[in-house]
Amino acid sequence: MSETDPRRWKALVFIALAQLMVVLDATIVNIALPSAQEDLGISDGNRQWVITAYALAFGGLLLFGGRIADLWGRKRTFVTGLVGFAAASALGGAATGEAMMLGARALQGVFGALLAPAALSLLAVMFTDAKERAKAFGIYGAIAGGGGAVGLILGGFLTEYLNWRWTFFVNIPFAVIAALGAYFVIREPAGGRNRSPLDIPGVVLSTLGLVALVYGFTRAESDGWSDSVTIGMFVASAVLLAAFVLTEAKVKSPLLPLRVLTERNRGGVYLSLGLAVISMFGLFLFLTYYLQIVESYSPVKTGFAFLPMIAGMIVGSTQIGARLMTRVPPRLLMGPGFLLAAVGMLLLTQLEVGSSYTGLIMPAQLMLGLGMGTAFMPAMSLATHGVEARDAGVASAMVNTSQQVGGAIGTALLNTIAASATTAYLTDHAAGAADPKLVQAQAMVEGYTSAIWWAVGILVVSAVIAATFINTGHQGGPAASGDPVEGAGDEVKIPVLAH
């Protein structure tokens, strides 16, 4: 067992701060986008690129970022990612036109892709005692799950009371504090680097394949599923990713060793987590629109309306997940967690114009948060649990990749379902309506609830995958057959291999 780092809890503070900044950034800009679009003269057709430029660079480069962390050292990669992210945020906040804004967003994505896998893999190699690991991943899981909703509150506040530019500038203090703290506090365990040469074909194929996939879903949302470019992107993505898998099976030092994916527990985590994120992203979107457009909430009030979900996530992660993780097999936390979230989502299929916040939306959010928090926590830990130290960065990158791709799919897929249901409702009810405004609102709600039914189904599938694929014992006891290298008893050993 490698010696335990005495400063690991201090290090966790800075890792958590960096993770919060990256997750915040995925939603904070959504609320500021209408004002930024008007100020910078960005056309309606191009406004989605403010979100997409970040998602493409982040999602496409995550595997590369994870491998850089394994090769170059996690601490160095982490600090570089933070400094770059702060610089890109300053550029975004100071943007004078469309090109500068889109460039800044793409750069944020590039540095986010360096930073996110390094953060998670640092946790994986620093916390080796099972009980401590459970606590550390509980905190990390709560931030990874709840940070998006915090972004909505902060985005609302900054946009309403200051200026949209502050949704960028706010990242700078986060990044500077996290980078300085990490530089002085984090001490990476010796011998955990993977110094084998970089797999350039793997980098090119995976980056292009993931970018094509994420862009395909973004195009589907704006231009429809039958659009020739959308179809072309999906075909290109399938070809590139198939070529990537074949390459990884053949090259001597692959970017993504297939052993990381084919281990059934980790594979189960990536799949169930990616699907659950599809539902979560869709829900953030519809609930934000419902509260702001149908119920006329202000941006700040909308942000605060998400507080029950954040509270549920924090309790689920730190109180339920972290306490039970060392006693209960992960599938018995993830399966029921996703099911509880599905029940919360099911309540939201009852939304109508004027639905009660305290009677319907609040309890639904609490259940969703509790369920997701309970499931996210063991999932985050299991994704890097028992992985060889040389693969920790790339295993962490796969968690982020499944979340990024899930988010892109969720937004496009559920938006399309909602839009068609809204159109169908208007076609049936608009003629001769006494109150056209009311019919318009009812049509929107009909669209949201149709999409939420799909989200319920997706969460149930997540629960089934978690319950059937994942067969490891609890993460503090003996491993199940086929589980990666671990010690029995109370410690998880991350083997450090000689290179």
ABEGO torsion letter per residue (X at the ends): XBBBBAAAAAAAAAAAAAAAAAAAAAAAAAAAAAAAAAAAGBBAAAAAAAAAAAAAAAAAAAAAAAAAAAAAEAAAAAAAAAAAAAAAAAAAAABABAAAAAAAAAAAAAAAAAAAAAAAAAAAAABABAAAAAAAAAAAAAAAAAAAAAAAAAAAAAAAABBAAAAAAAAAAAAAAAAAAAAAABBBBBGABBABBBBAAAAAAAAAAAAAAAAAAAAAAAAEAABAAAAAAAAAAAAAAAAAAAAAAABABBABBAAAAABAAAAAAAAAAAAAAAAAAAAAAAAAAAAAAAAGBBAAAAAAAAAAAAAAAAAAAAAAAAAAAAABBAAAAAAAAAAAAAAAAAAAAABBBGBBAAAAAAAAAAAAAAAAAAAAAAAAAAAABGBBAAAAAAAAAAAAAAAAAAAAAAAAAAAAAAAAAAAAAAAAAABGBABAAAAAAAAAAAAAAAAAAAAAAAAAAAAAAAAAABABBBBABBBBBGBBBBBBEABBBBBBBBX
